[in-house]
Amino acid sequence: MKKSIFIFLFLTCLSFSYGQETIFLETCGTIDISSPKKVDAYTGWDNSAPVTFTRTTSLDGYADVRLTTSMTNHVWFPYDKSSDLIISNIPAQNYHNLKLSFDIAAYKLADANVNKLSVLCNDSALAIPSETFTSPKFITVSDIELNNSETITLKFQYTTGNNTNGYRLDNFKITGEKVISVVFNPSAGNFHPVISGNNLILCNVSFGTFVEIYNSIGSLIQSTVLSGYYIKLNHNLIRGIYFIRAGKNTAKVAL
């Protein structure tokens, strides 16, 4: 009888990633502001502890949260002044491939450019793209890569010299891929499928096993022979309950 070949002979831990997902989003809240509030005095932020919103008080100007007749709550950086917004203690543990995006608008359009904004992540300067403004409306700056870290501190800053326009920032967002660790223990003999992103990870299943995936109403949607540590799932799968059959074993998983 041919011997079964298991994924690993001993207890082993592998890491896999989910798809990109939002791990932080700040829209500056929705409370009605009768007058502008300094960023460190404003209490209507979407996020609360451990996340904090502060500023450098020694600068000659300050950023505040305000709204206009055509714009919802946002952060205003006054022209001809130095000002900043510091967002600290953003949790990012167990995520990688981090990316930052935000919306930005210029008040005075002449010579206004996105790259006049200085952005630091954990004290490291980020590369801000060059883009001019054709209207006072917000434009989205996206996919700015961040270094992996368990916690993130972002500083958005203008100096007197590079802000002759007045700028508005809103919708600060960080996305990332969640990393999970899966323990393989073939000696335990338990069938334990795990879905991570577009991967179906099969613990304690020998290579060469025929694997079938059924949806919640019992329709076969994918079948294959296990030839590696995991199976790549069809990209058109929707969220829901699925049943995995590997040889004589069956288990239920949620996508």
GROMACS elastic network, one bead per residue, 0.5 to 0.9 nm:
[ bonds ]
;  ai    aj funct       b0    kb
    4   206     6  0.58539   500
    4   207     6  0.74927   500
    4   208     6  0.86981   500
    5     8     6  0.83695   500
    5     9     6  0.88610   500
    5   205     6  0.85422   500
    5   206     6  0.51911   500
    5   207     6  0.58861   500
    5   208     6  0.84210   500
    6     9     6  0.66188   500
    6   186     6  0.67095   500
    6   204     6  0.65954   500
    6   205     6  0.62489   500
    6   207     6  0.63851   500
    7   184     6  0.78408   500
    7   185     6  0.89868   500
    7   186     6  0.75054   500
    7   202     6  0.88727   500
    7   203     6  0.76455   500
    7   204     6  0.68862   500
    7   205     6  0.69722   500
    7   206     6  0.63640   500
    7   207     6  0.70649   500
    7   228     6  0.77236   500
    7   229     6  0.63044   500
    8    11     6  0.73001   500
    8    12     6  0.69596   500
    8   184     6  0.70678   500
    8   185     6  0.74584   500
    8   186     6  0.67078   500
    8   204     6  0.83147   500
    9    12     6  0.83679   500
    9   184     6  0.89945   500
    9   185     6  0.77190   500
    9   186     6  0.65158   500
    9   187     6  0.76763   500
   10   184     6  0.78057   500
   10   185     6  0.62382   500
   10   186     6  0.69477   500
   10   187     6  0.74424   500
   11   183     6  0.68731   500
   11   184     6  0.56563   500
   11   186     6  0.73633   500
   11   187     6  0.81729   500
   12   182     6  0.82646   500
   12   183     6  0.57058   500
   12   184     6  0.52088   500
   12   185     6  0.67143   500
   13   181     6  0.62749   500
   13   182     6  0.55632   500
   13   184     6  0.61973   500
   13   185     6  0.89045   500
   14   180     6  0.82423   500
   14   181     6  0.54681   500
   14   182     6  0.54334   500
   14   183     6  0.66549   500
   14   184     6  0.79151   500
   15   179     6  0.62770   500
   15   180     6  0.54617   500
   15   182     6  0.63245   500
   16   178     6  0.81828   500
   16   179     6  0.55059   500
   16   180     6  0.55049   500
   16   181     6  0.64726   500
   16   182     6  0.77894   500
   16   196     6  0.64750   500
   16   197     6  0.81665   500
   16   199     6  0.83102   500
   17    20     6  0.87617   500
   17    95     6  0.83713   500
   17    96     6  0.84479   500
   17   177     6  0.58257   500
   17   178     6  0.53792   500
   17   180     6  0.63636   500
   17   181     6  0.89632   500
   17   196     6  0.62037   500
   17   197     6  0.62395   500
   17   198     6  0.88591   500
   17   199     6  0.87239   500
   18    21     6  0.81344   500
   18   176     6  0.88709   500
   18   177     6  0.53957   500
   18   178     6  0.51598   500
   18   179     6  0.65013   500
   18   180     6  0.79560   500
   18   195     6  0.87674   500
   18   196     6  0.52372   500
   18   198     6  0.73445   500
   18   199     6  0.85010   500
   19   176     6  0.79118   500
   19   177     6  0.54144   500
   19   178     6  0.72568   500
   19   196     6  0.82400   500
   19   197     6  0.51450   500
   19   198     6  0.75844   500
   20    97     6  0.81871   500
   20    98     6  0.87059   500
   20   175     6  0.62642   500
   20   176     6  0.50926   500
   20   178     6  0.75203   500
   20   197     6  0.88584   500
   21   174     6  0.85655   500
   21   175     6  0.52545   500
   21   176     6  0.55471   500
   21   177     6  0.62331   500
   21   178     6  0.77753   500
   22    25     6  0.71183   500
   22   173     6  0.71660   500
   22   174     6  0.60302   500
   22   176     6  0.65524   500
   22   177     6  0.87851   500
   23    90     6  0.89009   500
   23    91     6  0.80131   500
   23    92     6  0.71753   500
   23    95     6  0.86150   500
   23   173     6  0.77766   500
   23   174     6  0.58594   500
   23   175     6  0.54052   500
   23   176     6  0.66756   500
   24    47     6  0.85619   500
   24    90     6  0.73256   500
   24    91     6  0.81313   500
   24    92     6  0.85742   500
   24   172     6  0.77921   500
   24   173     6  0.54304   500
   24   174     6  0.50554   500
   24   175     6  0.69034   500
   25    46     6  0.79314   500
   25    47     6  0.79879   500
   25   171     6  0.66405   500
   25   172     6  0.56858   500
   25   174     6  0.66309   500
   25   175     6  0.87965   500
   26    29     6  0.74885   500
   26    45     6  0.71116   500
   26    46     6  0.57524   500
   26    47     6  0.66545   500
   26   170     6  0.76112   500
   26   171     6  0.54153   500
   26   172     6  0.51205   500
   26   173     6  0.64764   500
   27    30     6  0.80520   500
   27    45     6  0.75478   500
   27    46     6  0.66447   500
   27    73     6  0.75115   500
   27    74     6  0.73473   500
   27   170     6  0.59413   500
   27   172     6  0.66105   500
   27   173     6  0.86288   500
   28    31     6  0.89099   500
   28    44     6  0.69376   500
   28    45     6  0.51121   500
   28    46     6  0.62760   500
   28    47     6  0.88478   500
   28    65     6  0.74295   500
   28    72     6  0.85376   500
   28    73     6  0.55956   500
   28    74     6  0.56426   500
   28    75     6  0.74504   500
   28   170     6  0.67653   500
   28   171     6  0.71932   500
   28   172     6  0.86412   500
   29    43     6  0.88936   500
   29    44     6  0.52816   500
   29    46     6  0.51761   500
   29    47     6  0.87456   500
   29    72     6  0.87365   500
   29    73     6  0.64651   500
   29    74     6  0.83803   500
   30    33     6  0.87280   500
   30    44     6  0.71755   500
   30    45     6  0.83015   500
   30    46     6  0.83763   500
   30    72     6  0.74827   500
   30    73     6  0.64989   500
   31    44     6  0.61915   500
   31    45     6  0.89361   500
   31    73     6  0.79693   500
   32    67     6  0.82422   500
   32    73     6  0.82171   500
   33    36     6  0.65174   500
   33    37     6  0.78089   500
   33    65     6  0.82394   500
   33    66     6  0.64592   500
   33    67     6  0.69721   500
   33    73     6  0.79631   500
   34    66     6  0.84879   500
   34    67     6  0.88286   500
   35    65     6  0.88600   500
   35    66     6  0.70062   500
   35    67     6  0.86736   500
   36    42     6  0.87203   500
   36    64     6  0.59879   500
   36    65     6  0.55461   500
   36    67     6  0.77693   500
   37    40     6  0.81158   500
   37    41     6  0.61683   500
   37    42     6  0.53584   500
   37    43     6  0.88335   500
   37    63     6  0.85677   500
   37    64     6  0.51678   500
   37    65     6  0.52468   500
   37    66     6  0.67658   500
   38    41     6  0.51819   500
   38    42     6  0.60059   500
   38    55     6  0.87064   500
   38    62     6  0.68659   500
   38    63     6  0.60592   500
   38    65     6  0.62659   500
   38    66     6  0.89964   500
   39    42     6  0.52846   500
   39    43     6  0.85527   500
   39    53     6  0.65342   500
   39    54     6  0.62628   500
   39    55     6  0.69226   500
   39    62     6  0.80080   500
   39    63     6  0.60812   500
   39    65     6  0.60021   500
   39    75     6  0.76691   500
   39    85     6  0.69627   500
   39    86     6  0.89051   500
   40    43     6  0.82156   500
   40    52     6  0.85567   500
   40    53     6  0.57639   500
   40    55     6  0.63284   500
   40    63     6  0.89831   500
   40    64     6  0.83335   500
   40    85     6  0.85719   500
   41    53     6  0.87840   500
   41    54     6  0.83891   500
   41    64     6  0.87551   500
   42    45     6  0.72404   500
   42    53     6  0.86101   500
   42    64     6  0.80534   500
   42    65     6  0.70423   500
   44    47     6  0.86252   500
   45    48     6  0.71350   500
   45    53     6  0.85085   500
   47    50     6  0.85210   500
   47    51     6  0.64249   500
   47    52     6  0.81033   500
   48    51     6  0.54657   500
   48    52     6  0.68801   500
   49    52     6  0.63861   500
   49    89     6  0.83282   500
   50    88     6  0.81071   500
   50    89     6  0.58814   500
   50    90     6  0.73150   500
   50    91     6  0.81334   500
   51    87     6  0.68807   500
   51    88     6  0.55626   500
   51    90     6  0.54899   500
   51    91     6  0.79681   500
   52    86     6  0.79299   500
   52    87     6  0.57273   500
   52    88     6  0.52373   500
   52    89     6  0.66868   500
   52    90     6  0.83191   500
   53    85     6  0.70092   500
   53    86     6  0.56888   500
   53    88     6  0.65969   500
   54    57     6  0.88283   500
   54    84     6  0.84791   500
   54    85     6  0.61380   500
   54    86     6  0.51200   500
   54    87     6  0.66485   500
   54    88     6  0.80423   500
   55    58     6  0.88832   500
   55    59     6  0.87675   500
   55    62     6  0.74589   500
   55    63     6  0.77537   500
   55    83     6  0.76269   500
   55    84     6  0.56531   500
   55    85     6  0.51284   500
   55    86     6  0.55968   500
   55    87     6  0.87410   500
   55   155     6  0.87662   500
   56    59     6  0.60856   500
   56    62     6  0.81287   500
   56    83     6  0.74038   500
   56    84     6  0.65600   500
   56    85     6  0.78255   500
   56    86     6  0.80207   500
   57    60     6  0.80846   500
   57    61     6  0.83437   500
   57    62     6  0.76117   500
   57    83     6  0.86635   500
   58    61     6  0.84963   500
   59    62     6  0.70809   500
   59    81     6  0.81337   500
   59    82     6  0.56926   500
   59    83     6  0.60398   500
   59    84     6  0.82757   500
   59   159     6  0.88408   500
   60    81     6  0.61536   500
   60    82     6  0.56890   500
   60    83     6  0.71682   500
   60   160     6  0.85878   500
   61    77     6  0.83968   500
   61    78     6  0.73263   500
   61    80     6  0.85874   500
   61    81     6  0.50342   500
   61    82     6  0.51835   500
   61    83     6  0.51229   500
   61    84     6  0.85235   500
   61   160     6  0.88164   500
   62    76     6  0.87332   500
   62    77     6  0.70195   500
   62    78     6  0.74330   500
   62    81     6  0.77532   500
   62    82     6  0.71112   500
   62    84     6  0.66677   500
   62    85     6  0.84869   500
   63    75     6  0.64616   500
   63    76     6  0.54895   500
   63    78     6  0.68945   500
   63    82     6  0.88798   500
   63    83     6  0.56478   500
   63    84     6  0.60334   500
   63    85     6  0.66091   500
   64    74     6  0.82289   500
   64    75     6  0.55187   500
   64    76     6  0.54009   500
   64    77     6  0.70599   500
   64    78     6  0.87251   500
   64    85     6  0.87671   500
   65    73     6  0.64162   500
   65    74     6  0.54640   500
   65    76     6  0.61613   500
   66    71     6  0.89417   500
   66    72     6  0.79014   500
   66    73     6  0.53529   500
   66    74     6  0.57469   500
   66    75     6  0.64481   500
   66    76     6  0.68654   500
   67    70     6  0.79566   500
   67    71     6  0.56916   500
   67    72     6  0.51150   500
   67    74     6  0.63188   500
   67    75     6  0.86069   500
   68    72     6  0.65908   500
   68    73     6  0.78284   500
   69    72     6  0.79184   500
   71    74     6  0.77097   500
   71   137     6  0.88885   500
   73   170     6  0.77786   500
   74   168     6  0.64941   500
   74   169     6  0.58779   500
   74   170     6  0.50046   500
   74   171     6  0.80463   500
   75    85     6  0.83843   500
   75   167     6  0.83330   500
   75   168     6  0.55114   500
   75   169     6  0.51464   500
   75   170     6  0.63071   500
   76   166     6  0.73908   500
   76   167     6  0.59844   500
   76   169     6  0.66423   500
   77    81     6  0.79723   500
   77    82     6  0.82548   500
   77    83     6  0.64071   500
   77    84     6  0.75141   500
   77    85     6  0.89559   500
   77   157     6  0.85044   500
   77   158     6  0.74166   500
   77   163     6  0.83258   500
   77   166     6  0.57139   500
   77   167     6  0.52362   500
   77   168     6  0.61944   500
   77   169     6  0.81183   500
   78    81     6  0.59863   500
   78    82     6  0.80121   500
   78    83     6  0.76357   500
   78   158     6  0.89623   500
   78   163     6  0.77601   500
   78   164     6  0.84779   500
   78   165     6  0.78999   500
   78   167     6  0.68352   500
   78   168     6  0.87441   500
   79    82     6  0.81843   500
   79   107     6  0.87676   500
   79   108     6  0.89646   500
   79   158     6  0.88779   500
   79   160     6  0.73344   500
   79   162     6  0.88376   500
   79   163     6  0.52422   500
   79   165     6  0.52447   500
   79   167     6  0.74507   500
   80   159     6  0.77572   500
   80   161     6  0.70298   500
   80   162     6  0.81016   500
   80   163     6  0.57162   500
   80   164     6  0.51471   500
   80   165     6  0.77049   500
   80   166     6  0.77860   500
   81   158     6  0.76227   500
   81   159     6  0.62381   500
   81   161     6  0.80581   500
   81   163     6  0.69951   500
   81   164     6  0.81866   500
   81   166     6  0.89130   500
   82   157     6  0.75383   500
   82   158     6  0.54144   500
   82   161     6  0.81803   500
   82   162     6  0.88476   500
   82   163     6  0.78177   500
   83   156     6  0.85371   500
   83   157     6  0.58875   500
   83   158     6  0.55491   500
   83   159     6  0.65798   500
   83   160     6  0.83084   500
   84   155     6  0.67990   500
   84   156     6  0.54406   500
   84   158     6  0.63036   500
   84   159     6  0.86112   500
   85   154     6  0.80846   500
   85   155     6  0.57265   500
   85   156     6  0.52185   500
   85   157     6  0.65289   500
   86   153     6  0.71089   500
   86   154     6  0.57018   500
   86   156     6  0.64703   500
   86   157     6  0.84648   500
   87    90     6  0.74213   500
   87   152     6  0.82525   500
   87   153     6  0.56357   500
   87   154     6  0.51553   500
   87   155     6  0.64227   500
   87   156     6  0.85251   500
   88   122     6  0.89698   500
   88   151     6  0.81045   500
   88   152     6  0.64158   500
   88   154     6  0.63665   500
   88   155     6  0.83935   500
   89    92     6  0.89662   500
   89   151     6  0.54750   500
   89   152     6  0.56742   500
   89   153     6  0.58457   500
   89   154     6  0.89531   500
   90   150     6  0.84081   500
   90   151     6  0.52644   500
   90   153     6  0.64363   500
   90   154     6  0.85818   500
   91   149     6  0.86885   500
   91   150     6  0.62012   500
   91   152     6  0.65309   500
   92    95     6  0.56642   500
   92    96     6  0.80436   500
   92    98     6  0.85170   500
   92   148     6  0.80133   500
   92   149     6  0.64135   500
   92   151     6  0.52437   500
   92   152     6  0.67811   500
   92   176     6  0.82391   500
   93    96     6  0.84011   500
   93   148     6  0.87796   500
   93   149     6  0.68703   500
   93   151     6  0.66979   500
   93   178     6  0.86398   500
   94   149     6  0.87895   500
   94   150     6  0.71925   500
   94   177     6  0.83560   500
   94   178     6  0.57940   500
   94   179     6  0.52895   500
   94   180     6  0.72534   500
   95    98     6  0.71769   500
   95   148     6  0.74263   500
   95   149     6  0.81304   500
   95   150     6  0.78871   500
   95   175     6  0.88071   500
   95   176     6  0.56410   500
   95   177     6  0.52663   500
   95   179     6  0.56118   500
   95   180     6  0.89217   500
   96    99     6  0.89668   500
   96   146     6  0.89839   500
   96   147     6  0.81953   500
   96   148     6  0.55144   500
   96   149     6  0.79363   500
   96   175     6  0.89434   500
   96   176     6  0.55304   500
   96   177     6  0.53431   500
   96   178     6  0.65836   500
   96   179     6  0.71294   500
   97   145     6  0.74574   500
   97   146     6  0.74716   500
   97   147     6  0.78156   500
   97   148     6  0.69020   500
   97   175     6  0.80241   500
   97   176     6  0.53083   500
   97   177     6  0.59721   500
   97   178     6  0.88676   500
   98   143     6  0.86810   500
   98   144     6  0.84040   500
   98   145     6  0.60624   500
   98   146     6  0.52419   500
   98   147     6  0.68274   500
   98   148     6  0.64194   500
   98   149     6  0.88711   500
   98   174     6  0.66774   500
   98   175     6  0.56228   500
   98   177     6  0.72110   500
   99   142     6  0.76990   500
   99   143     6  0.51753   500
   99   144     6  0.52244   500
   99   146     6  0.55382   500
   99   147     6  0.87092   500
   99   173     6  0.81919   500
   99   174     6  0.55042   500
   99   175     6  0.53032   500
   99   176     6  0.63876   500
  100   141     6  0.83641   500
  100   142     6  0.62273   500
  100   143     6  0.56971   500
  100   145     6  0.63973   500
  100   146     6  0.68944   500
  100   172     6  0.74948   500
  100   173     6  0.57346   500
  100   175     6  0.66540   500
  101   140     6  0.70646   500
  101   141     6  0.54028   500
  101   143     6  0.60033   500
  101   144     6  0.64748   500
  101   171     6  0.78302   500
  101   172     6  0.60305   500
  101   173     6  0.52044   500
  101   174     6  0.64725   500
  101   175     6  0.84132   500
  102   139     6  0.84552   500
  102   140     6  0.57761   500
  102   141     6  0.54826   500
  102   142     6  0.65787   500
  102   169     6  0.69703   500
  102   170     6  0.60919   500
  102   171     6  0.52617   500
  102   173     6  0.61311   500
  102   174     6  0.88829   500
  103   138     6  0.57852   500
  103   139     6  0.54487   500
  103   141     6  0.61032   500
  103   142     6  0.85706   500
  103   168     6  0.80724   500
  103   169     6  0.55535   500
  103   170     6  0.50359   500
  103   171     6  0.57763   500
  103   172     6  0.71359   500
  104   114     6  0.74198   500
  104   137     6  0.81945   500
  104   138     6  0.51091   500
  104   139     6  0.55143   500
  104   140     6  0.64247   500
  104   141     6  0.74352   500
  104   167     6  0.69433   500
  104   168     6  0.55120   500
  104   170     6  0.65118   500
  104   171     6  0.88490   500
  105   114     6  0.84158   500
  105   133     6  0.76733   500
  105   135     6  0.82949   500
  105   136     6  0.58165   500
  105   137     6  0.56827   500
  105   139     6  0.63662   500
  105   140     6  0.89622   500
  105   166     6  0.86023   500
  105   167     6  0.56389   500
  105   168     6  0.50431   500
  105   169     6  0.66532   500
  105   170     6  0.88452   500
  106   109     6  0.60191   500
  106   112     6  0.65145   500
  106   113     6  0.80643   500
  106   114     6  0.85500   500
  106   133     6  0.70244   500
  106   135     6  0.79700   500
  106   136     6  0.55853   500
  106   137     6  0.76504   500
  106   138     6  0.78673   500
  106   165     6  0.63267   500
  106   166     6  0.59412   500
  106   168     6  0.63475   500
  107   112     6  0.86139   500
  107   135     6  0.88554   500
  107   136     6  0.59158   500
  107   137     6  0.89384   500
  107   165     6  0.58137   500
  107   166     6  0.52035   500
  107   167     6  0.58947   500
  107   168     6  0.76382   500
  108   111     6  0.83288   500
  108   112     6  0.70039   500
  108   136     6  0.76824   500
  108   164     6  0.79226   500
  108   166     6  0.65266   500
  108   167     6  0.83176   500
  109   112     6  0.51780   500
  109   113     6  0.84603   500
  109   132     6  0.83190   500
  109   133     6  0.62337   500
  109   134     6  0.71044   500
  109   135     6  0.70994   500
  109   136     6  0.71285   500
  109   165     6  0.68088   500
  110   113     6  0.89582   500
  110   133     6  0.85071   500
  110   165     6  0.75508   500
  111   132     6  0.75591   500
  111   133     6  0.84815   500
  111   164     6  0.87805   500
  111   165     6  0.80462   500
  112   115     6  0.88357   500
  112   116     6  0.77311   500
  112   131     6  0.85741   500
  112   132     6  0.60242   500
  112   133     6  0.63723   500
  112   163     6  0.84458   500
  112   164     6  0.81292   500
  112   165     6  0.62914   500
  112   166     6  0.88431   500
  112   167     6  0.88731   500
  113   116     6  0.57804   500
  113   117     6  0.81706   500
  113   130     6  0.63853   500
  113   131     6  0.54637   500
  113   133     6  0.65921   500
  114   117     6  0.61231   500
  114   128     6  0.72066   500
  114   129     6  0.67640   500
  114   130     6  0.57755   500
  114   131     6  0.53445   500
  114   132     6  0.64812   500
  114   133     6  0.80466   500
  114   141     6  0.83105   500
  115   118     6  0.72360   500
  115   127     6  0.83494   500
  115   128     6  0.52088   500
  115   129     6  0.56849   500
  115   130     6  0.51047   500
  115   131     6  0.70444   500
  115   132     6  0.88395   500
  116   128     6  0.83561   500
  116   130     6  0.84407   500
  116   158     6  0.73724   500
  116   162     6  0.57612   500
  116   163     6  0.70404   500
  117   128     6  0.75184   500
  117   156     6  0.69689   500
  117   157     6  0.61751   500
  117   158     6  0.57645   500
  117   159     6  0.86938   500
  117   162     6  0.78103   500
  117   163     6  0.81511   500
  117   167     6  0.88325   500
  118   125     6  0.73597   500
  118   126     6  0.76549   500
  118   127     6  0.87021   500
  118   128     6  0.75772   500
  118   155     6  0.78686   500
  118   156     6  0.58590   500
  118   157     6  0.51261   500
  118   158     6  0.63124   500
  118   159     6  0.87547   500
  119   123     6  0.89806   500
  119   124     6  0.83618   500
  119   125     6  0.59675   500
  119   126     6  0.57067   500
  119   127     6  0.80239   500
  119   128     6  0.75642   500
  119   154     6  0.69640   500
  119   155     6  0.55044   500
  119   157     6  0.63587   500
  120   123     6  0.52807   500
  120   124     6  0.50943   500
  120   126     6  0.57053   500
  120   153     6  0.79610   500
  120   154     6  0.56273   500
  120   155     6  0.50490   500
  120   156     6  0.67675   500
  120   157     6  0.83965   500
  121   124     6  0.51745   500
  121   125     6  0.64410   500
  121   126     6  0.68875   500
  121   146     6  0.69989   500
  121   147     6  0.79453   500
  121   152     6  0.67170   500
  121   153     6  0.56563   500
  121   155     6  0.66334   500
  122   125     6  0.84778   500
  122   147     6  0.87335   500
  122   149     6  0.87661   500
  122   151     6  0.86275   500
  122   152     6  0.61880   500
  122   153     6  0.50750   500
  122   154     6  0.64652   500
  122   155     6  0.82264   500
  123   153     6  0.78568   500
  123   154     6  0.79920   500
  123   155     6  0.79621   500
  126   144     6  0.75401   500
  126   145     6  0.78972   500
  126   146     6  0.77572   500
  127   144     6  0.73088   500
  127   145     6  0.84979   500
  128   141     6  0.84492   500
  128   144     6  0.74752   500
  129   141     6  0.79725   500
  129   144     6  0.88104   500
  133   136     6  0.71907   500
  133   137     6  0.83241   500
  133   138     6  0.89292   500
  133   139     6  0.82044   500
  134   137     6  0.83543   500
  135   138     6  0.82942   500
  138   168     6  0.80489   500
  138   169     6  0.82174   500
  138   170     6  0.84987   500
  140   171     6  0.89247   500
  141   144     6  0.78220   500
  142   173     6  0.89212   500
  143   175     6  0.88342   500
  146   149     6  0.86209   500
  146   174     6  0.89659   500
  148   151     6  0.86992   500
  148   152     6  0.86607   500
  149   152     6  0.64501   500
  158   161     6  0.81778   500
  158   162     6  0.64567   500
  158   163     6  0.60194   500
  159   162     6  0.54872   500
  159   163     6  0.60767   500
  160   163     6  0.56092   500
  160   164     6  0.72623   500
  161   164     6  0.70865   500
  162   165     6  0.85092   500
  163   166     6  0.61692   500
  163   167     6  0.77785   500
  169   172     6  0.79194   500
  177   197     6  0.89777   500
  178   197     6  0.88932   500
  179   196     6  0.86265   500
  180   196     6  0.76562   500
  182   194     6  0.80369   500
  182   201     6  0.83000   500
  182   203     6  0.84097   500
  183   203     6  0.77868   500
  184   202     6  0.86134   500
  184   203     6  0.54210   500
  184   204     6  0.66987   500
  185   188     6  0.56840   500
  185   189     6  0.75919   500
  185   190     6  0.82962   500
  185   203     6  0.71604   500
  185   204     6  0.64989   500
  186   189     6  0.55749   500
  186   190     6  0.76022   500
  186   203     6  0.71433   500
  186   205     6  0.77438   500
  187   190     6  0.84238   500
  187   204     6  0.78451   500
  188   204     6  0.77620   500
  189   203     6  0.88452   500
  189   204     6  0.60308   500
  189   205     6  0.85949   500
  190   203     6  0.75664   500
  190   204     6  0.62971   500
  190   205     6  0.88116   500
  191   202     6  0.74661   500
  191   203     6  0.61792   500
  191   204     6  0.59615   500
  191   205     6  0.71117   500
  191   246     6  0.85393   500
  191   249     6  0.66991   500
  191   250     6  0.77934   500
  191   251     6  0.74446   500
  192   201     6  0.84371   500
  192   202     6  0.63278   500
  192   203     6  0.53779   500
  192   204     6  0.73164   500
  192   205     6  0.88729   500
  192   251     6  0.73472   500
  193   200     6  0.67930   500
  193   201     6  0.56334   500
  193   203     6  0.60973   500
  193   204     6  0.89809   500
  193   244     6  0.75365   500
  193   251     6  0.71556   500
  193   252     6  0.81488   500
  193   253     6  0.71518   500
  194   199     6  0.82167   500
  194   200     6  0.58096   500
  194   201     6  0.50557   500
  194   202     6  0.65562   500
  194   203     6  0.80540   500
  194   253     6  0.70046   500
  194   254     6  0.87094   500
  195   198     6  0.71909   500
  195   199     6  0.57433   500
  195   201     6  0.61263   500
  195   202     6  0.88506   500
  195   233     6  0.89941   500
  195   253     6  0.72665   500
  195   254     6  0.75242   500
  195   255     6  0.65206   500
  196   199     6  0.51872   500
  196   200     6  0.64168   500
  196   201     6  0.73348   500
  196   255     6  0.83533   500
  197   200     6  0.81754   500
  197   233     6  0.87129   500
  197   255     6  0.83783   500
  198   231     6  0.84113   500
  198   232     6  0.58990   500
  198   233     6  0.51504   500
  198   234     6  0.73821   500
  198   235     6  0.70240   500
  198   237     6  0.89735   500
  199   230     6  0.62719   500
  199   231     6  0.56298   500
  199   233     6  0.56586   500
  200   229     6  0.89796   500
  200   230     6  0.55003   500
  200   231     6  0.50277   500
  200   232     6  0.63797   500
  200   233     6  0.65488   500
  201   229     6  0.66505   500
  201   231     6  0.65452   500
  201   232     6  0.89266   500
  202   205     6  0.60637   500
  202   226     6  0.88785   500
  202   229     6  0.70123   500
  202   230     6  0.61326   500
  202   231     6  0.80777   500
  202   246     6  0.87399   500
  203   206     6  0.88395   500
  203   229     6  0.83550   500
  203   230     6  0.89267   500
  205   208     6  0.88443   500
  205   209     6  0.70880   500
  205   226     6  0.83125   500
  205   246     6  0.75042   500
  205   247     6  0.87192   500
  206   209     6  0.60004   500
  206   226     6  0.76595   500
  206   227     6  0.87424   500
  207   210     6  0.88473   500
  207   225     6  0.77989   500
  207   226     6  0.52676   500
  207   227     6  0.52750   500
  207   228     6  0.67376   500
  207   229     6  0.83170   500
  208   225     6  0.55856   500
  208   226     6  0.51855   500
  208   227     6  0.59571   500
  208   228     6  0.89682   500
  209   224     6  0.85076   500
  209   225     6  0.55893   500
  209   226     6  0.54190   500
  209   227     6  0.81289   500
  209   246     6  0.63351   500
  209   247     6  0.59461   500
  210   223     6  0.74021   500
  210   224     6  0.59462   500
  210   226     6  0.63511   500
  210   245     6  0.81767   500
  210   246     6  0.58650   500
  210   247     6  0.58546   500
  211   222     6  0.83432   500
  211   223     6  0.55841   500
  211   224     6  0.53998   500
  211   225     6  0.58505   500
  211   226     6  0.66727   500
  211   244     6  0.71895   500
  211   245     6  0.56147   500
  211   247     6  0.66811   500
  212   220     6  0.70454   500
  212   221     6  0.78624   500
  212   222     6  0.59071   500
  212   224     6  0.66514   500
  212   225     6  0.87368   500
  212   243     6  0.82201   500
  212   244     6  0.59130   500
  212   245     6  0.51011   500
  212   246     6  0.65097   500
  212   247     6  0.87377   500
  213   219     6  0.84528   500
  213   220     6  0.59598   500
  213   221     6  0.58562   500
  213   222     6  0.51732   500
  213   223     6  0.61727   500
  213   224     6  0.89937   500
  213   242     6  0.67923   500
  213   243     6  0.57944   500
  213   245     6  0.64431   500
  213   246     6  0.88656   500
  214   217     6  0.77372   500
  214   218     6  0.54167   500
  214   219     6  0.52495   500
  214   221     6  0.55725   500
  214   222     6  0.71885   500
  214   223     6  0.89473   500
  214   241     6  0.89563   500
  214   242     6  0.56770   500
  214   243     6  0.50732   500
  214   244     6  0.65071   500
  214   245     6  0.81584   500
  215   218     6  0.53786   500
  215   219     6  0.55301   500
  215   220     6  0.67013   500
  215   221     6  0.67911   500
  215   240     6  0.79702   500
  215   241     6  0.65397   500
  215   243     6  0.62845   500
  215   244     6  0.89834   500
  216   219     6  0.75366   500
  216   240     6  0.74969   500
  216   241     6  0.55409   500
  216   242     6  0.55962   500
  216   243     6  0.71105   500
  217   242     6  0.89761   500
  218   242     6  0.86911   500
  218   243     6  0.80423   500
  220   223     6  0.76352   500
  221   234     6  0.86005   500
  221   237     6  0.88223   500
  222   233     6  0.79656   500
  222   234     6  0.75597   500
  224   227     6  0.88212   500
  224   231     6  0.82004   500
  225   231     6  0.89493   500
  226   229     6  0.77885   500
  226   230     6  0.74334   500
  226   231     6  0.70104   500
  226   246     6  0.88635   500
  227   230     6  0.80222   500
  227   231     6  0.83094   500
  228   231     6  0.73169   500
  232   235     6  0.87071   500
  233   236     6  0.85848   500
  233   237     6  0.76797   500
  234   237     6  0.59761   500
  235   238     6  0.85978   500
  237   240     6  0.86791   500
  237   255     6  0.84952   500
  238   255     6  0.75667   500
  239   254     6  0.74313   500
  240   253     6  0.85450   500
  240   254     6  0.56983   500
  240   255     6  0.53933   500
  241   252     6  0.69636   500
  241   253     6  0.58786   500
  241   255     6  0.63722   500
  242   251     6  0.85099   500
  242   252     6  0.57745   500
  242   253     6  0.53793   500
  242   254     6  0.61523   500
  242   255     6  0.73833   500
  243   250     6  0.68835   500
  243   251     6  0.57245   500
  243   253     6  0.62822   500
  243   254     6  0.87653   500
  244   249     6  0.80773   500
  244   250     6  0.54969   500
  244   251     6  0.52919   500
  244   252     6  0.61896   500
  244   253     6  0.74029   500
  245   248     6  0.70272   500
  245   249     6  0.56033   500
  245   251     6  0.66709   500
  245   252     6  0.89844   500
  246   249     6  0.52171   500
  246   250     6  0.64128   500
  246   251     6  0.87299   500
  247   250     6  0.81277   500
